[in-house]
Amino acid sequence: MALEVKRKEKESSQSLVHRFTKVVRQSGVLLQVRGKQFRKRAKSALAKKRSALRRVEMRAEKKRLDKLEKPKVGRANSWK
């Protein structure tokens, strides 16, 4: 999509630049470019599997550590 702005007769360069920027803004080209620039790529199937396996392993490890932990004593059950 090529944008074309031709200089009118007796038009100053400043007004030409102003018209050009207006045309570019209205066309939405900059919005498309920025959207592509900051868009995150989708994860590959292998990366999804690896992250899912890591989550499962982390949950299992946390569960194991919780079982090994000493029982927590509250104020009502303290034996002082």
PyRosetta script that sets phi, psi and omega in degrees:
from pyrosetta import init, pose_from_sequence

init()
pose = pose_from_sequence("MALEVKRKEKESSQSLVHRFTKVVRQSGVLLQVRGKQFRKRAKSALAKKRSALRRVEMRAEKKRLDKLEKPKVGRANSWK")
pose.set_psi(1, 104.8)
pose.set_omega(1, -178.5)
pose.set_phi(2, -96.5)
pose.set_psi(2, 130.8)
pose.set_omega(2, 176.7)
pose.set_phi(3, -96.9)
pose.set_psi(3, 134.9)
pose.set_omega(3, -178.3)
pose.set_phi(4, -130.6)
pose.set_psi(4, 128.2)
pose.set_omega(4, 177.4)
pose.set_phi(5, -130.1)
pose.set_psi(5, 117.0)
pose.set_omega(5, -179.6)
pose.set_phi(6, -99.5)
pose.set_psi(6, 146.5)
pose.set_omega(6, -179.0)
pose.set_phi(7, -73.7)
pose.set_psi(7, 129.9)
pose.set_omega(7, 177.8)
pose.set_phi(8, -80.9)
pose.set_psi(8, 163.6)
pose.set_omega(8, -179.2)
pose.set_phi(9, -66.5)
pose.set_psi(9, 132.8)
pose.set_omega(9, 179.8)
pose.set_phi(10, 60.1)
pose.set_psi(10, 32.5)
pose.set_omega(10, 178.0)
pose.set_phi(11, -98.1)
pose.set_psi(11, 135.5)
pose.set_omega(11, 179.8)
pose.set_phi(12, -74.4)
pose.set_psi(12, 157.5)
pose.set_omega(12, -179.9)
pose.set_phi(13, -65.5)
pose.set_psi(13, -31.6)
pose.set_omega(13, 179.5)
pose.set_phi(14, -64.9)
pose.set_psi(14, -43.3)
pose.set_omega(14, 178.9)
pose.set_phi(15, -71.1)
pose.set_psi(15, -29.6)
pose.set_omega(15, 176.1)
pose.set_phi(16, -65.0)
pose.set_psi(16, -45.0)
pose.set_omega(16, 178.2)
pose.set_phi(17, -63.4)
pose.set_psi(17, -39.8)
pose.set_omega(17, 178.7)
pose.set_phi(18, -62.1)
pose.set_psi(18, -44.7)
pose.set_omega(18, 178.4)
pose.set_phi(19, -64.2)
pose.set_psi(19, -40.6)
pose.set_omega(19, 180.0)
pose.set_phi(20, -62.3)
pose.set_psi(20, -47.0)
pose.set_omega(20, -179.9)
pose.set_phi(21, -63.3)
pose.set_psi(21, -34.1)
pose.set_omega(21, 177.4)
pose.set_phi(22, -65.1)
pose.set_psi(22, -42.8)
pose.set_omega(22, 179.6)
pose.set_phi(23, -64.6)
pose.set_psi(23, -42.5)
pose.set_omega(23, 179.6)
pose.set_phi(24, -63.4)
pose.set_psi(24, -44.0)
pose.set_omega(24, 179.5)
pose.set_phi(25, -61.0)
pose.set_psi(25, -43.6)
pose.set_omega(25, -177.0)
pose.set_phi(26, -72.7)
pose.set_psi(26, -25.8)
pose.set_omega(26, -178.1)
pose.set_phi(27, -73.1)
pose.set_psi(27, -27.1)
pose.set_omega(27, 179.6)
pose.set_phi(28, 84.3)
pose.set_psi(28, 11.8)
pose.set_omega(28, -178.9)
pose.set_phi(29, -64.3)
pose.set_psi(29, -43.3)
pose.set_omega(29, -178.7)
pose.set_phi(30, -64.0)
pose.set_psi(30, -37.4)
pose.set_omega(30, 178.1)
pose.set_phi(31, -63.4)
pose.set_psi(31, -40.4)
pose.set_omega(31, 178.1)
pose.set_phi(32, -64.5)
pose.set_psi(32, -43.9)
pose.set_omega(32, -178.8)
pose.set_phi(33, -64.3)
pose.set_psi(33, -44.0)
pose.set_omega(33, 179.3)
pose.set_phi(34, -65.2)
pose.set_psi(34, -37.1)
pose.set_omega(34, 177.7)
pose.set_phi(35, -62.7)
pose.set_psi(35, -39.3)
pose.set_omega(35, 178.3)
pose.set_phi(36, -72.1)
pose.set_psi(36, -35.0)
pose.set_omega(36, -176.3)
pose.set_phi(37, -66.0)
pose.set_psi(37, -41.8)
pose.set_omega(37, -174.0)
pose.set_phi(38, -101.4)
pose.set_psi(38, 3.1)
pose.set_omega(38, 179.7)
pose.set_phi(39, -72.1)
pose.set_psi(39, 137.7)
pose.set_omega(39, 178.1)
pose.set_phi(40, -87.0)
pose.set_psi(40, 140.8)
pose.set_omega(40, 178.1)
pose.set_phi(41, -72.8)
pose.set_psi(41, 149.8)
pose.set_omega(41, 177.9)
pose.set_phi(42, -73.4)
pose.set_psi(42, 146.8)
pose.set_omega(42, 178.8)
pose.set_phi(43, -71.0)
pose.set_psi(43, 146.1)
pose.set_omega(43, 176.0)
pose.set_phi(44, -74.3)
pose.set_psi(44, 166.0)
pose.set_omega(44, -179.2)
pose.set_phi(45, -62.3)
pose.set_psi(45, -40.0)
pose.set_omega(45, -179.7)
pose.set_phi(46, -65.3)
pose.set_psi(46, -40.9)
pose.set_omega(46, 179.2)
pose.set_phi(47, -65.3)
pose.set_psi(47, -38.5)
pose.set_omega(47, 177.3)
pose.set_phi(48, -62.8)
pose.set_psi(48, -42.8)
pose.set_omega(48, -179.9)
pose.set_phi(49, -64.2)
pose.set_psi(49, -43.5)
pose.set_omega(49, -179.2)
pose.set_phi(50, -63.7)
pose.set_psi(50, -41.9)
pose.set_omega(50, -179.7)
pose.set_phi(51, -68.7)
pose.set_psi(51, -35.3)
pose.set_omega(51, 177.7)
pose.set_phi(52, -66.0)
pose.set_psi(52, -42.7)
pose.set_omega(52, 178.3)
pose.set_phi(53, -63.5)
pose.set_psi(53, -39.3)
pose.set_omega(53, 179.2)
pose.set_phi(54, -64.3)
pose.set_psi(54, -41.3)
pose.set_omega(54, 177.6)
pose.set_phi(55, -60.9)
pose.set_psi(55, -43.8)
pose.set_omega(55, -179.8)
pose.set_phi(56, -62.3)
pose.set_psi(56, -43.9)
pose.set_omega(56, -180.0)
pose.set_phi(57, -64.8)
pose.set_psi(57, -40.4)
pose.set_omega(57, -179.9)
pose.set_phi(58, -65.3)
pose.set_psi(58, -40.7)
pose.set_omega(58, 177.4)
pose.set_phi(59, -62.1)
pose.set_psi(59, -44.1)
pose.set_omega(59, -179.4)
pose.set_phi(60, -63.9)
pose.set_psi(60, -41.3)
pose.set_omega(60, 179.4)
pose.set_phi(61, -65.4)
pose.set_psi(61, -41.0)
pose.set_omega(61, 178.8)
pose.set_phi(62, -64.5)
pose.set_psi(62, -40.8)
pose.set_omega(62, 178.8)
pose.set_phi(63, -63.8)
pose.set_psi(63, -42.1)
pose.set_omega(63, -179.9)
pose.set_phi(64, -63.8)
pose.set_psi(64, -42.9)
pose.set_omega(64, -179.7)
pose.set_phi(65, -68.0)
pose.set_psi(65, -35.1)
pose.set_omega(65, 177.2)
pose.set_phi(66, -64.1)
pose.set_psi(66, -35.4)
pose.set_omega(66, 179.6)
pose.set_phi(67, -71.6)
pose.set_psi(67, -31.9)
pose.set_omega(67, -178.9)
pose.set_phi(68, -80.5)
pose.set_psi(68, -16.6)
pose.set_omega(68, -176.4)
pose.set_phi(69, -67.8)
pose.set_psi(69, 147.2)
pose.set_omega(69, 177.7)
pose.set_phi(70, -66.6)
pose.set_psi(70, 148.8)
pose.set_omega(70, 177.8)
pose.set_phi(71, -64.5)
pose.set_psi(71, 140.2)
pose.set_omega(71, -178.9)
pose.set_phi(72, -83.9)
pose.set_psi(72, 133.4)
pose.set_omega(72, -177.9)
pose.set_phi(73, -103.5)
pose.set_psi(73, 123.5)
pose.set_omega(73, 177.8)
pose.set_phi(74, -85.7)
pose.set_psi(74, -179.9)
pose.set_omega(74, -179.0)
pose.set_phi(75, -67.7)
pose.set_psi(75, -36.8)
pose.set_omega(75, -177.3)
pose.set_phi(76, -69.6)
pose.set_psi(76, -28.0)
pose.set_omega(76, -175.6)
pose.set_phi(77, -100.4)
pose.set_psi(77, 7.3)
pose.set_omega(77, -177.3)
pose.set_phi(78, -73.4)
pose.set_psi(78, 146.4)
pose.set_omega(78, -173.8)
pose.set_phi(79, -107.6)
pose.set_psi(79, 33.4)
pose.set_omega(79, -176.0)
pose.set_phi(80, -67.9)
pose.dump_pdb("model.pdb")
